[in-house]
Structures are given as C-alpha cells and as structure tokens.
C-alpha cells in the first residue's frame, strides 16, 4: 500500500495499548481487535521497545520482555490493526535502562551533582538515562530504525523521551553545556540569580528539539512517510524551538490523561485551545487514561467511572483535540471502561464529518502566558489567575480561545474583539506595543493583577508596560496576602451591575495601589484594611479610596479597557465566590460591546465551542453540569435543562436551517432581531447545533 506523509490528518481516533512485561504470556489479541473495531478507531499506538522490547530485537542491551519467548506480540497487533485499515504507531520509552545496560554503558546514565548515577524513583535496579548522551542520540535512534525497518508502521511515539527531568550532570551534558554556553551546569533549577540557569533553559530546549529532529530524520530515512512523534506532557510544544516544530511536527500528542484533585472537566478542552493558541494548523491529540488520575497513589491499573472517561474525551474533541485512549497493561481485570470508550469514540465519528470542515471561531482570546522555564517561576505548575478566568468564562457561556503569548502579533489578534490578560506578568516591550496597537485599532482589553509589570526576563518595571492602555499609574507594588479585603461599588457602570443592591463585595488577597488617569471611570474602590478578629472589631474605619477596577470607554476608534489591580482570577479559583465570576463576566461582556455572536442561555454548567465558515455555524454544547464537576470523578451524566442557542445572522442572510447532529434530527429555527434561535432539551454528554444559512 502506498502511504503518504499527510497520514496524521486522517488519524483521528486512537487506541493505545501500553504493555506490561508479562503481557506476551497472555495477550488476548481478539479482544483488542474488537475494541479497535467497535470504537471505530482509525489509528493505534502499541508498545514496541526502549525500556522493554515486545518484539524479537537484535540490538544488544535492548531488553526483551522475559515473557517474550518465540512470540512477537507487537508484530501480531500491527498486522491486526493494518487488517482494519488503521494507522500504526510504535511506542518506545527511553527514560530508564536495566542493570546490564547500566553496567555496560555507565556513560548513558543521568547523574546528580556529585556525579552519582540516579536510580529510578519507583522500581529497583533500573537507572534513569540522560537525554544528552549516546543512549538517546545513538541507541534509541537505532531502536527506532529497527522497528520502522522490520514493521509496517507510520510513526515512532516516544514516552518520557526527555530522560531525567532534572539537571543531569553526566559527562556528556556537562561538556555539551560548557562548549555551547561557556558556563558550568547550574546548581539549582529556577535560580533567577544564576546566569547559568538563564542559559540552561534555552540550551535544554534547543538540544531536545535537535534530538527530536535526529529521530525524525532516522525513521524517514527508512520509510519516507514515517514520522517521530514525541509525547508532550509537562514538556509542551510551546517549549520547543518554533521553527523546528513547524518543520518536523505533523501533530501533537498531549499526555493529560485525566483530572485529579480540584480540577474542572473543561481542562480537557483547554489542551486543544492551548495547542491551537500557538500552532493553529497542527492536529492535537489528547491522551485519556481509562483509569483514575491520582498522582500520589498512582492507581495505574484501575478503571475510572465510565461517565468521567466519556466527559473527558468529549470535552477534548469538542474543542478540537482528537480522542486517544490508553490502557496500561493488556490484562482486562475490569472491562467497565470499554463501553465508555466505544460510546465517546462513536460520538466523535458521528460528529467528525461536520466539525472537521469548520474552523473554531471565537471573539474573545485569553492570553496564555508562557511560564515553563521562566526566571520568575512562582508555583511550579499552578496558575490560578488563568484558571479562575477560564472557569468564569465557561460559566458565563462566553466562547473564547487561548492565545499563546509567544504567538502574540497583530495578525493573530485580528479575529478577536477582546483580549483578556488574567495575570500576564511578563510581557516584553514588543508585546506591550502589539497590545497597545490592538486597542488603538479598536480591540478591547480586560486585564488584572500584575499584567505587564515585568519584562520577558522577569525583571520588574517601575511602571506598567501597558500603563497608557490601562489608564493607570502604579503607586505601590503588590501587597499581600491580605485578609478580609472588600471592594465598594462606586457609581453606576455595567461592570458593577447585577450585584443585587450590594454596596460592597469581596475583594482580593494580593493588591496593587494604582491611580486612575483622567478619562477613566472607577466602578470599584478598595475599602482600607480593618480587623477580622475580635469579631467586635469587624467594621470599616475609613471610606473606600484606591481604585479596585478602572475602565476606559471606547473613543476615537480605540477599544474599551477594564483593569483590576488585584488577583481576581486566583481568588475566584480558590474560593469560587459567585461575585468574582460575575465581575469577570461583566468586564468581558462590556468590553465585547454586546452579546457574543453565538450564545447558549439556560441553567447549568456547559463548555461551548463555536465553529463557522461562510456557509454556517456549529455550536457544540458540552454538558458539565454535575455535583462532581470540580472534585472527584463524574459518576452519572445528568441531562442539561432546556437551553436556547442563538446565533447572529451574517449580512445578507434571511434565515437559517438547524440540525441537531447528535440527536440526528432537524430543529425548529426562529428568527428574532437578526439572530437565529434554537431550543435544546435533554442534552446528555454533548449536542451540536449546526446552522446553515438561507441567503436572500
């Protein structure tokens, strides 16, 4: 069969089987064939080699499964998948080696600052590898070549391909870093005072990007259509060299397998938005585990409630991430995940013919700050300001995109009416200029907290980089955390509307003191601090003073601006006080200047995705209404109450025809005030309203 390099565009539903060492002894190939077929998977990723080989490898120190015998489970699964017309990807994992390889090649191992090899944190007698040694550049390259040469595969997929996640002090790493930068390796991660750390961040990004290019070239040498696809978990596409990504990455695979702790189910859709925010033309897949995600207890051979699995998959593909499920260990001790995957994948197959042809569209963009490797790191992987704004926009039913700050440009901003900066602390002068020009040309801005108070290197500015746009001057830098803070409503303004006669609401925990410039309005002011104990002292001593919200109306072609000088998003994410959600929604709606082009009105929590072209609009409504939406696994799907979908008709259109893609029925459409209205009832996981235009 002739295979072409554009195959990733048609690989849109993935089965992944991650084998355990003993699986060759009892692999049920017929069962897995039925899963592929019933789920309508058109691609599969199968464990092949690296840490353990599941085929008869001939490469020394490439550890064969001790249960392999004379079998070839990888090859058998490849043949079955090809028999179903599927694309095939071979999984390798190079992050650790067994004792025999470690003894023969100690130069392959990751080492601590004292030069000692680093043992695996979880399993005894195996050792972590260093990505800057010959193990990755030579040994794994040969493994990839062998697999691609011997089997009919389209790609190699690498898990934990970066090797040791910390700073490895192997001889190869030390030598390469010294030769490339002139520095010795940094002593500590995230030390903004160490010039070696400042050099290490781009050096590591460049070297790992080069490694991917080496592997990609190796497999293409054997099969010209084949590709090397690295797993993107914490090491995201945004942290690779952009030019290399454009050249060698045909698709992204993001290893965000589920949610744990206090995490909203919309986090699945955020994967797609985040990828699209930097590389809008690249397909992105979201890996979903059929088991629970608990990073401390690690129940990797368990099964999550089926409704949780379905919701995660559906929210991901509604926002544009193709579905991909993974099962760890081929033994089926609990089959409850199978119907869930089959149902979710079949939903995707049913919707794909329409959704694939319509690009995602939004009027609002939330800037996605690039935090990995920044010198001002703060908490390692928690960004509550962005989480809070994301949650508030989902609750407010405002469709929005994420836009990576690395991609911030006049061209990328052009489709959006509103740009939101939840806490974009680190912005370069050039990025501030792009935002200033965007607002001057009519775009609106909603910003909060320390946005633009630091440059791209994390150095503090004496004033906001966006001071002229925000209409404020910095009086005092951030103060806090503070307790018992409140903000008072001052005057009438759409931003402080809807609070039911309240004279004040909860404020923030980290506050900046700013002065509002002429031409602005101040709908909220901070109430000066007062005690929270003893309770007899719980009263305000002074009148509201410093601005807590500053707005600037549109004038002379400029867009509207709202600025909140406190941690609005972070407080909302932590405490989920309804007033903070309303405040964010009010600000964005006022900045937008009217209703969004597509709205869904009704009770409940729903994640929206809007797609459009010249011929119509598809509005996806993902049902997240559940008592377990913010913590714990969803145990049942509770149908949404009645909803009303409205879409603004474009000029020259006199009406629209609606079809409900999941229900498979036509829907009644009414035209009111230039908008098409469709009523929805009984939405389970998802419904998509597809409107096509009737032109005059």
C-alpha positions as CSV (number, residue, x, y, z in Angstrom):
1,X,0.0,0.0,0.0
2,X,1.3,3.5,-0.9
3,X,1.5,5.7,2.2
4,X,1.9,9.4,2.2
5,X,3.3,11.9,4.7
6,X,-0.1,13.6,5.3
7,X,-1.5,10.5,7.1
8,X,-1.6,12.3,10.6
9,X,-4.6,14.3,9.2
10,X,-6.7,11.2,8.9
11,X,-5.6,9.5,12.2
12,X,-8.3,11.0,14.3
13,X,-9.3,8.2,16.8
14,X,-6.5,6.4,18.6
15,X,-6.3,3.2,20.7
16,X,-3.2,2.9,22.7
17,X,-2.1,-0.3,24.3
18,X,0.8,0.1,26.8
19,X,2.0,-3.4,27.5
20,X,3.4,-4.7,30.8
21,X,6.3,-7.1,30.8
22,X,4.2,-10.2,31.4
23,X,1.6,-9.4,28.7
24,X,3.2,-11.5,25.9
25,X,2.3,-14.6,28.0
26,X,-1.4,-13.9,27.9
27,X,-2.2,-11.3,25.3
28,X,-5.8,-11.6,24.0
29,X,-5.4,-10.3,20.5
30,X,-9.0,-11.0,19.6
31,X,-10.3,-8.8,22.4
32,X,-8.1,-5.9,21.4
33,X,-9.1,-6.3,17.8
34,X,-12.7,-6.0,18.8
35,X,-12.0,-2.8,20.8
36,X,-10.4,-1.2,17.8
37,X,-13.3,-2.2,15.5
38,X,-16.1,-1.3,17.9
39,X,-14.6,2.1,18.9
40,X,-14.1,2.9,15.2
41,X,-10.5,3.7,15.9
42,X,-8.6,4.5,12.8
43,X,-5.1,4.5,14.5
44,X,-3.3,2.6,17.2
45,X,-0.2,3.1,19.3
46,X,1.4,-0.1,20.5
47,X,4.3,-0.7,22.9
48,X,7.3,-1.8,21.0
49,X,10.6,-1.0,22.7
50,X,13.0,1.2,24.5
51,X,12.9,0.2,28.2
52,X,11.4,-3.2,27.2
53,X,11.2,-4.7,23.7
54,X,8.0,-6.6,22.8
55,X,9.4,-7.9,19.5
56,X,12.5,-10.0,18.8
57,X,15.0,-7.2,18.7
58,X,18.6,-7.9,17.6
59,X,20.1,-4.8,19.3
60,X,22.4,-5.5,22.2
61,X,21.2,-4.2,25.6
62,X,17.7,-3.7,24.2
63,X,15.9,-5.6,26.9
64,X,13.5,-8.2,25.6
65,X,10.4,-9.0,27.7
66,X,11.3,-12.0,29.8
67,X,8.0,-13.5,28.7
68,X,8.6,-13.0,25.0
69,X,9.8,-16.5,24.2
70,X,9.3,-17.0,20.4
71,X,6.3,-14.7,20.2
72,X,6.0,-11.3,18.6
73,X,3.1,-9.5,20.3
74,X,3.9,-6.2,18.7
75,X,4.0,-7.6,15.2
76,X,0.8,-9.5,15.7
77,X,-1.0,-6.4,16.8
78,X,0.4,-4.4,13.9
79,X,-1.0,-7.0,11.5
80,X,-4.4,-6.9,13.1
81,X,-4.6,-3.1,13.0
82,X,-3.5,-3.0,9.4
83,X,-6.2,-5.5,8.6
84,X,-8.7,-3.0,9.9
85,X,-7.2,-0.2,7.7
86,X,-5.7,1.6,10.7
87,X,-2.6,3.8,11.0
88,X,0.0,2.3,13.3
89,X,2.5,4.0,15.7
90,X,5.1,2.1,17.7
91,X,5.7,3.3,21.3
92,X,9.2,3.5,22.8
93,X,10.2,4.7,26.3
94,X,13.9,5.7,26.7
95,X,13.8,7.1,30.2
96,X,15.4,4.2,32.0
97,X,17.6,1.1,31.4
98,X,18.1,-2.2,33.1
99,X,21.2,-3.1,35.2
100,X,23.0,-4.9,32.4
101,X,22.9,-1.8,30.1
102,X,23.8,0.5,33.0
103,X,26.8,-1.7,33.8
104,X,28.0,-1.9,30.2
105,X,27.3,1.8,29.4
106,X,27.6,3.9,32.6
107,X,28.0,7.0,30.3
108,X,24.3,6.7,29.4
109,X,23.1,7.4,32.9
110,X,21.7,10.6,34.4
111,X,23.9,11.8,37.3
112,X,23.5,14.1,40.3
113,X,25.7,17.0,41.1
114,X,28.2,14.7,42.8
115,X,28.4,12.5,39.7
116,X,26.5,9.6,41.1
117,X,24.1,7.7,38.8
118,X,20.4,8.2,39.6
119,X,18.3,5.2,40.3
120,X,14.7,5.0,39.2
121,X,12.4,6.5,41.9
122,X,9.8,3.8,41.7
123,X,11.4,0.5,40.6
124,X,14.6,-1.1,42.0
125,X,17.7,-2.0,40.0
126,X,16.9,0.2,37.0
127,X,18.6,3.6,36.2
128,X,17.5,6.9,34.7
129,X,19.0,8.0,31.4
130,X,20.4,11.3,30.3
131,X,19.0,12.7,27.1
132,X,22.3,14.4,26.2
133,X,24.2,11.1,25.9
134,X,24.7,8.5,23.3
135,X,21.8,6.5,24.7
136,X,19.3,8.9,23.3
137,X,21.2,10.1,20.2
138,X,22.6,6.7,19.1
139,X,21.0,3.7,20.9
140,X,17.3,4.9,20.7
141,X,17.9,6.1,17.1
142,X,18.9,2.5,16.2
143,X,15.9,1.1,18.0
144,X,13.6,3.4,16.0
145,X,15.3,2.4,12.8
146,X,14.9,-1.3,13.6
147,X,11.2,-1.0,14.3
148,X,10.5,1.0,11.2
149,X,12.6,-1.3,9.1
150,X,11.0,-4.5,10.3
151,X,7.3,-3.5,10.7
152,X,4.7,-1.7,8.7
153,X,4.4,1.4,10.9
154,X,3.7,5.0,10.3
155,X,5.5,6.5,13.2
156,X,7.5,6.1,16.4
157,X,5.9,7.6,19.5
158,X,8.2,8.3,22.5
159,X,7.1,8.4,26.1
160,X,9.3,10.2,28.7
161,X,11.7,10.8,25.9
162,X,13.4,13.7,27.7
163,X,15.1,11.2,30.1
164,X,15.8,12.6,33.6
165,X,13.6,15.6,34.3
166,X,16.1,17.5,36.5
167,X,19.6,18.8,35.7
168,X,21.7,15.8,34.7
169,X,25.4,16.1,35.4
170,X,26.5,13.4,33.1
171,X,29.9,14.0,31.4
172,X,28.2,14.4,28.1
173,X,25.7,17.0,29.5
174,X,28.5,19.0,31.2
175,X,30.7,19.0,28.2
176,X,27.9,20.0,25.8
177,X,26.6,22.8,28.0
178,X,30.1,24.1,28.6
179,X,31.0,24.1,24.9
180,X,27.8,25.7,23.9
181,X,27.4,28.4,26.6
182,X,30.7,28.8,28.4
183,X,29.0,28.0,31.7
184,X,29.1,25.1,34.1
185,X,25.7,23.4,34.7
186,X,23.6,25.4,37.1
187,X,23.4,24.2,40.7
188,X,19.7,24.7,41.2
189,X,16.6,24.8,38.9
190,X,14.8,28.1,38.7
191,X,17.5,30.2,40.2
192,X,16.9,33.6,38.6
193,X,20.1,35.0,40.1
194,X,22.3,32.4,38.3
195,X,23.3,33.3,34.7
196,X,23.9,29.6,34.1
197,X,20.2,28.8,34.7
198,X,19.3,31.6,32.3
199,X,21.5,29.9,29.7
200,X,20.3,26.4,30.6
201,X,16.6,27.0,29.8
202,X,17.1,27.8,26.1
203,X,20.0,25.3,25.8
204,X,17.9,22.4,27.0
205,X,15.0,23.4,24.8
206,X,17.4,23.6,21.8
207,X,19.1,20.3,22.5
208,X,15.9,18.4,23.0
209,X,14.4,19.9,19.9
210,X,17.5,18.8,17.9
211,X,17.1,15.3,19.4
212,X,13.5,15.1,18.0
213,X,14.8,16.2,14.6
214,X,17.5,13.4,14.7
215,X,14.9,10.7,15.4
216,X,12.5,12.1,12.9
217,X,15.2,12.0,10.2
218,X,16.2,8.5,11.1
219,X,12.7,7.0,10.7
220,X,12.1,8.9,7.4
221,X,15.4,7.5,6.1
222,X,13.8,4.1,6.3
223,X,10.2,4.9,5.5
224,X,9.8,8.4,3.8
225,X,6.2,8.8,5.0
226,X,7.0,7.9,8.7
227,X,7.4,10.3,11.5
228,X,8.8,10.5,15.0
229,X,6.1,11.8,17.4
230,X,7.2,12.8,21.0
231,X,4.8,12.6,23.9
232,X,4.1,16.1,25.1
233,X,3.2,16.1,28.7
234,X,4.7,18.8,31.0
235,X,7.2,19.4,28.2
236,X,4.7,21.2,25.9
237,X,5.0,22.1,22.3
238,X,5.4,25.7,23.3
239,X,8.8,24.8,24.9
240,X,10.3,23.5,21.7
241,X,12.0,25.6,19.1
242,X,9.1,27.0,17.0
243,X,10.9,26.7,13.6
244,X,11.7,23.1,14.3
245,X,8.1,22.4,15.3
246,X,6.9,23.8,12.1
247,X,9.3,21.6,10.1
248,X,9.1,18.2,11.8
249,X,6.0,18.0,14.0
250,X,3.0,16.9,11.9
251,X,0.8,16.6,15.0
252,X,0.9,17.0,18.8
253,X,0.1,14.3,21.4
254,X,-0.6,15.8,24.8
255,X,-0.3,13.5,27.8
256,X,-3.0,15.0,30.0
257,X,-4.8,11.8,30.8
258,X,-7.5,13.0,33.1
259,X,-8.2,15.2,36.1
260,X,-7.4,14.9,39.8
261,X,-7.9,16.9,42.9
262,X,-9.8,20.2,42.4
263,X,-9.8,20.4,38.6
264,X,-12.6,21.2,36.2
265,X,-13.5,18.8,33.4
266,X,-13.0,21.7,30.9
267,X,-9.3,21.1,31.4
268,X,-9.6,18.6,28.6
269,X,-10.8,21.2,26.1
270,X,-8.1,23.5,27.3
271,X,-5.5,21.1,25.8
272,X,-6.8,21.8,22.4
273,X,-7.1,25.5,22.9
274,X,-3.6,25.7,24.3
275,X,-2.1,23.9,21.3
276,X,-4.2,25.9,18.8
277,X,-3.1,29.1,20.6
278,X,0.5,28.6,19.4
279,X,0.3,26.3,16.4
280,X,-3.3,26.6,15.0
281,X,-2.6,24.5,11.9
282,X,-1.3,21.3,13.8
283,X,-3.7,18.5,14.8
284,X,-3.5,17.8,18.5
285,X,-4.5,14.6,20.3
286,X,-5.5,14.3,24.0
287,X,-4.4,11.1,25.7
288,X,-7.1,9.8,28.0
289,X,-6.5,7.1,30.6
290,X,-9.3,4.6,31.2
291,X,-8.1,4.7,34.9
292,X,-8.2,7.4,37.6
293,X,-5.5,10.1,37.7
294,X,-4.1,10.3,41.2
295,X,-0.5,11.5,41.1
296,X,0.3,10.4,44.7
297,X,-1.3,7.0,44.9
298,X,-0.9,6.0,41.2
299,X,-3.7,3.6,40.6
300,X,-2.5,2.9,37.0
301,X,-4.1,-0.5,36.7
302,X,-7.6,0.6,37.8
303,X,-10.7,1.9,35.9
304,X,-12.3,5.3,36.3
305,X,-16.0,5.7,36.4
306,X,-17.3,5.5,32.8
307,X,-19.1,8.8,32.8
308,X,-15.8,10.6,33.8
309,X,-13.9,9.0,30.9
310,X,-16.7,9.9,28.4
311,X,-16.9,13.5,29.6
312,X,-13.1,14.0,29.4
313,X,-12.9,12.6,25.9
314,X,-16.0,14.6,24.7
315,X,-14.9,17.9,26.1
316,X,-11.5,17.4,24.5
317,X,-12.8,16.7,21.0
318,X,-15.5,19.4,21.2
319,X,-12.6,21.9,21.4
320,X,-10.6,20.2,18.7
321,X,-8.4,17.6,20.3
322,X,-8.8,14.2,18.6
323,X,-9.6,11.4,21.0
324,X,-6.9,9.0,22.1
325,X,-7.4,6.5,25.0
326,X,-4.7,4.5,26.7
327,X,-4.9,1.2,28.7
328,X,-1.9,0.3,30.9
329,X,-1.5,-3.5,31.0
330,X,-3.3,-5.6,28.4
331,X,-4.9,-7.8,31.0
332,X,-8.6,-7.0,31.3
333,X,-9.4,-7.4,35.0
334,X,-12.2,-4.7,34.8
335,X,-13.9,-4.2,31.5
336,X,-16.2,-1.3,32.5
337,X,-14.1,1.2,30.5
338,X,-14.8,-0.5,27.2
339,X,-18.4,0.7,26.6
340,X,-17.4,4.3,27.7
341,X,-14.6,4.5,25.2
342,X,-16.8,2.9,22.5
343,X,-19.6,5.4,23.1
344,X,-17.4,8.5,23.2
345,X,-15.4,7.5,20.1
346,X,-18.5,6.7,18.2
347,X,-19.9,10.2,19.1
348,X,-16.7,11.7,17.6
349,X,-17.1,9.6,14.5
350,X,-20.6,10.8,14.1
351,X,-19.7,14.5,14.5
352,X,-16.4,14.5,12.6
353,X,-17.8,14.9,9.1
354,X,-19.2,18.3,10.0
355,X,-16.8,19.5,12.7
356,X,-13.7,18.7,10.8
357,X,-14.6,21.1,8.0
358,X,-15.4,24.0,10.2
359,X,-12.6,26.0,11.9
360,X,-13.1,27.0,15.6
361,X,-14.1,30.6,15.9
362,X,-14.3,33.0,18.9
363,X,-14.5,36.7,19.6
364,X,-12.6,36.6,22.9
365,X,-9.0,35.4,23.5
366,X,-7.5,34.7,26.9
367,X,-3.7,35.2,26.7
368,X,-1.9,32.0,27.7
369,X,1.4,33.1,29.4
370,X,4.5,31.0,28.7
371,X,5.6,30.1,32.2
372,X,7.7,26.9,31.8
373,X,11.4,27.8,32.2
374,X,10.7,31.5,33.0
375,X,13.0,33.0,35.6
376,X,10.1,34.2,37.7
377,X,8.7,30.7,38.3
378,X,6.4,31.0,41.4
379,X,4.5,27.8,41.9
380,X,5.7,25.2,39.6
381,X,2.6,24.2,37.6
382,X,-0.2,26.2,39.2
383,X,-1.5,29.3,37.5
384,X,-4.7,30.1,39.5
385,X,-5.3,33.5,37.8
386,X,-5.7,31.9,34.4
387,X,-7.7,29.0,35.9
388,X,-10.1,31.4,37.6
389,X,-10.7,33.5,34.4
390,X,-11.1,30.3,32.4
391,X,-13.7,29.0,34.9
392,X,-15.6,32.3,34.9
393,X,-15.8,32.5,31.1
394,X,-17.0,28.9,30.9
395,X,-19.7,29.7,33.5
396,X,-20.6,32.9,31.7
397,X,-21.1,31.0,28.4
398,X,-18.7,33.3,26.6
399,X,-16.9,31.3,23.8
400,X,-13.2,32.0,23.9
401,X,-9.8,30.9,22.6
402,X,-6.4,30.7,24.2
403,X,-3.7,32.7,22.5
404,X,-0.1,31.9,23.4
405,X,1.9,35.0,24.3
406,X,4.7,33.6,22.1
407,X,2.3,34.0,19.2
408,X,1.1,37.4,20.1
409,X,1.0,39.6,17.0
410,X,-1.3,41.9,15.2
411,X,-2.2,39.2,12.7
412,X,-3.1,36.7,15.4
413,X,-5.1,39.3,17.4
414,X,-7.1,40.4,14.3
415,X,-10.0,37.9,14.6
416,X,-10.7,38.8,18.3
417,X,-12.8,41.7,19.7
418,X,-11.5,41.2,23.3
419,X,-8.1,40.2,24.7
420,X,-8.0,39.0,28.3
421,X,-4.9,39.2,30.5
422,X,-5.7,37.2,33.6
423,X,-2.2,37.9,35.1
424,X,0.2,38.3,32.2
425,X,3.0,39.5,34.4
426,X,5.9,39.0,32.0
427,X,5.5,40.9,28.7
428,X,8.2,42.3,26.6
429,X,8.2,45.9,25.3
430,X,7.4,44.5,21.8
431,X,4.4,42.5,23.2
432,X,3.1,45.6,25.0
433,X,3.4,47.5,21.8
434,X,1.3,44.9,19.9
435,X,-1.4,45.1,22.6
436,X,-1.3,48.9,22.5
437,X,-1.7,49.0,18.8
438,X,-4.5,46.4,19.0
439,X,-6.5,48.6,21.4
440,X,-5.8,51.7,19.4
441,X,-7.2,50.0,16.4
442,X,-10.5,49.2,18.2
443,X,-9.8,45.9,20.1
444,X,-10.8,45.8,23.7
445,X,-8.8,44.7,26.7
446,X,-9.6,43.2,30.1
447,X,-6.5,42.9,32.4
448,X,-5.9,42.0,36.0
449,X,-3.3,41.8,38.7
450,X,0.4,42.3,37.7
451,X,-0.1,42.2,34.0
452,X,2.9,43.9,32.2
453,X,4.7,44.8,35.5
454,X,7.7,42.6,34.5
455,X,9.6,42.3,31.3
456,X,10.2,39.0,29.5
457,X,13.2,38.2,31.6
458,X,11.2,38.6,34.8
459,X,12.8,42.0,35.7
460,X,10.4,44.3,37.4
461,X,9.3,47.6,35.7
462,X,8.9,50.8,37.6
463,X,5.5,51.2,35.9
464,X,3.1,49.1,33.9
465,X,4.3,48.3,30.5
466,X,0.7,48.9,29.4
467,X,0.2,52.0,31.6
468,X,-1.1,54.1,28.8
469,X,-3.5,51.5,27.7
470,X,-4.8,50.6,31.1
471,X,-5.1,54.2,32.1
472,X,-3.4,53.8,35.5
473,X,-0.2,54.6,37.2
474,X,1.5,52.4,39.8
475,X,1.6,53.9,43.3
476,X,2.6,50.8,45.3
477,X,3.6,47.3,44.2
478,X,1.7,44.2,45.1
479,X,0.8,43.8,48.8
480,X,-0.3,40.6,50.4
481,X,-1.6,38.2,51.1
482,X,-4.1,40.2,53.0
483,X,-7.2,39.0,54.8
484,X,-10.8,40.3,54.9
485,X,-10.5,42.6,51.9
486,X,-13.5,44.2,50.3
487,X,-14.2,46.4,47.3
488,X,-17.0,49.0,47.3
489,X,-19.3,49.7,44.3
490,X,-18.8,53.4,43.3
491,X,-21.2,54.9,40.8
492,X,-23.2,53.0,38.1
493,X,-21.4,51.1,35.4
494,X,-22.1,47.8,33.5
495,X,-19.0,46.3,35.2
496,X,-20.6,46.7,38.7
497,X,-24.2,45.8,37.6
498,X,-26.2,42.8,38.8
499,X,-25.0,42.7,42.4
500,X,-28.5,43.0,43.8
501,X,-28.1,46.2,45.7
502,X,-24.8,45.2,47.4
503,X,-22.7,48.2,48.4
504,X,-19.5,46.1,48.6
505,X,-18.3,42.6,47.6
506,X,-15.2,40.5,48.5
507,X,-12.0,41.9,47.1
508,X,-8.6,40.2,46.6
509,X,-5.7,38.8,48.6
510,X,-2.9,40.5,46.7
511,X,-3.5,44.1,45.9
512,X,-1.8,46.8,44.0
513,X,-2.3,50.5,44.7
514,X,-2.8,52.4,41.5
515,X,-4.0,55.9,40.5
516,X,-6.6,56.2,37.7
517,X,-5.7,58.7,34.9
518,X,-8.1,61.3,33.6
519,X,-10.7,59.9,31.2
520,X,-11.3,56.7,33.1
521,X,-14.0,55.6,35.4
522,X,-13.6,53.7,38.7
523,X,-16.6,51.4,39.4
524,X,-15.0,49.8,42.4
525,X,-12.6,51.1,45.1
526,X,-10.8,49.2,47.8
527,X,-12.0,49.6,51.4
528,X,-9.0,50.2,53.6
529,X,-8.0,47.2,55.8
530,X,-9.8,46.5,59.0
531,X,-9.5,43.7,61.5
532,X,-11.2,40.3,61.1
533,X,-10.8,39.5,64.9
534,X,-12.0,40.0,67.5
535,X,-15.4,40.0,65.9
536,X,-16.3,43.2,67.8
537,X,-13.7,44.9,65.7
538,X,-15.1,43.8,62.4
539,X,-16.1,47.1,60.8
540,X,-14.6,49.5,58.3
541,X,-12.8,52.6,59.7
542,X,-12.3,54.5,56.5
543,X,-14.1,55.3,53.3
544,X,-13.2,53.5,50.0
545,X,-10.1,55.0,48.5
546,X,-7.8,53.3,46.0
547,X,-9.2,52.1,42.6
548,X,-10.1,48.4,42.5
549,X,-11.4,48.5,38.9
550,X,-10.6,51.0,36.3
551,X,-12.5,51.3,33.0
552,X,-11.9,53.3,29.8
553,X,-14.7,53.7,27.3
554,X,-14.2,53.4,23.6
555,X,-13.2,56.7,21.9
556,X,-11.6,57.9,18.7
557,X,-11.5,54.3,17.3
558,X,-9.9,52.8,20.5
559,X,-11.4,49.8,22.1
560,X,-12.8,49.5,25.7
561,X,-10.4,48.7,28.6
562,X,-11.0,47.2,32.1
563,X,-8.3,46.7,34.6
564,X,-8.5,45.1,38.1
565,X,-5.4,45.8,40.3
566,X,-5.7,42.6,42.3
567,X,-5.6,38.8,42.0
568,X,-9.2,38.5,40.7
569,X,-8.8,35.2,38.9
570,X,-6.7,33.5,41.6
571,X,-9.3,34.4,44.3
572,X,-12.1,33.1,42.2
573,X,-10.3,29.8,41.5
574,X,-9.5,29.4,45.2
575,X,-12.8,30.4,46.8
576,X,-15.3,30.3,43.8
577,X,-17.3,33.2,45.2
578,X,-20.1,34.0,42.7
579,X,-19.4,37.7,42.8
580,X,-16.0,37.3,41.4
581,X,-17.3,35.2,38.5
582,X,-19.9,37.9,37.8
583,X,-17.2,40.6,37.9
584,X,-15.1,38.8,35.2
585,X,-18.2,38.1,33.1
586,X,-19.4,41.7,33.4
587,X,-16.0,43.0,32.3
588,X,-15.7,40.8,29.3
589,X,-19.2,41.4,28.1
590,X,-18.9,45.1,28.5
591,X,-15.6,45.0,26.6
592,X,-17.2,42.9,23.9
593,X,-19.8,45.7,23.4
594,X,-22.8,43.3,23.2
595,X,-23.9,39.7,23.0
596,X,-21.4,37.2,21.6
597,X,-22.1,36.2,18.1
598,X,-23.2,32.8,19.5
599,X,-24.8,32.3,22.9
600,X,-26.4,29.4,24.8
601,X,-28.8,30.6,27.5
602,X,-30.0,28.3,30.3
603,X,-29.2,26.8,33.7
604,X,-26.2,24.5,34.3
605,X,-22.5,24.4,33.5
606,X,-21.7,23.9,29.8
607,X,-18.5,24.3,27.8
608,X,-19.1,25.8,24.4
609,X,-17.2,25.6,21.2
610,X,-18.2,27.6,18.1
611,X,-17.1,26.7,14.6
612,X,-18.0,28.6,11.5
613,X,-17.4,29.1,7.8
614,X,-19.2,31.2,5.1
615,X,-21.9,28.6,5.0
616,X,-22.9,28.3,8.6
617,X,-22.1,27.8,12.3
618,X,-21.9,24.7,14.5
619,X,-22.3,25.3,18.2
620,X,-21.1,22.5,20.4
621,X,-22.7,22.3,23.9
622,X,-20.8,20.0,26.3
623,X,-22.7,19.2,29.4
624,X,-20.5,19.6,32.5
625,X,-23.4,20.0,34.9
626,X,-22.6,17.6,37.8
627,X,-22.0,17.7,41.5
628,X,-18.6,16.2,40.8
629,X,-17.6,18.9,38.2
630,X,-15.0,20.4,40.5
631,X,-13.8,17.5,42.5
632,X,-14.0,13.7,42.2
633,X,-14.9,11.6,39.2
634,X,-18.2,12.1,37.5
635,X,-20.4,9.1,38.4
636,X,-23.5,9.9,36.3
637,X,-24.4,12.2,33.4
638,X,-27.3,14.5,34.4
639,X,-29.1,15.9,31.4
640,X,-29.0,19.6,30.9
641,X,-32.2,21.5,31.5
642,X,-33.7,23.3,28.5
643,X,-31.3,25.6,26.6
644,X,-31.7,28.3,24.0
645,X,-29.0,28.6,21.3
646,X,-28.8,31.9,19.5
647,X,-26.5,32.9,16.6
648,X,-26.2,36.3,14.9
649,X,-27.1,36.1,11.3
650,X,-24.4,37.5,8.9
651,X,-25.3,40.3,6.5
652,X,-27.3,39.1,3.5
653,X,-28.8,36.1,5.3
654,X,-32.5,36.0,5.8
655,X,-32.8,32.8,7.8
656,X,-31.2,29.5,8.8
657,X,-31.8,25.8,8.9
658,X,-30.8,23.9,12.0
659,X,-29.9,20.2,12.6
660,X,-29.0,18.6,15.9
661,X,-26.1,16.4,15.0
662,X,-26.1,14.0,18.0
663,X,-29.9,13.6,18.1
664,X,-29.8,13.2,14.3
665,X,-32.9,15.4,13.8
666,X,-33.8,18.8,12.3
667,X,-34.7,21.5,14.8
668,X,-37.1,24.5,14.6
669,X,-35.4,27.8,14.0
670,X,-36.9,31.2,14.9
671,X,-35.5,34.5,13.7
672,X,-35.6,37.4,16.3
673,X,-33.8,40.7,16.0
674,X,-31.3,39.3,13.5
675,X,-30.5,36.2,15.4
676,X,-31.5,32.6,14.8
677,X,-32.8,30.8,17.9
678,X,-32.9,27.0,18.5
679,X,-34.3,25.3,21.6
680,X,-32.4,22.4,23.1
681,X,-33.8,19.8,25.6
682,X,-32.3,16.8,27.2
683,X,-28.6,17.2,26.2
684,X,-26.6,14.3,27.7
685,X,-22.9,14.4,27.1
686,X,-23.0,16.8,24.1
687,X,-25.1,18.3,21.4
688,X,-24.1,20.2,18.3
689,X,-26.4,22.6,16.7
690,X,-25.5,23.0,13.0
691,X,-27.0,26.1,11.4
692,X,-26.7,26.6,7.7
693,X,-27.7,29.9,6.1
694,X,-30.6,30.7,3.9
695,X,-29.4,33.6,1.8
696,X,-31.7,36.3,0.3
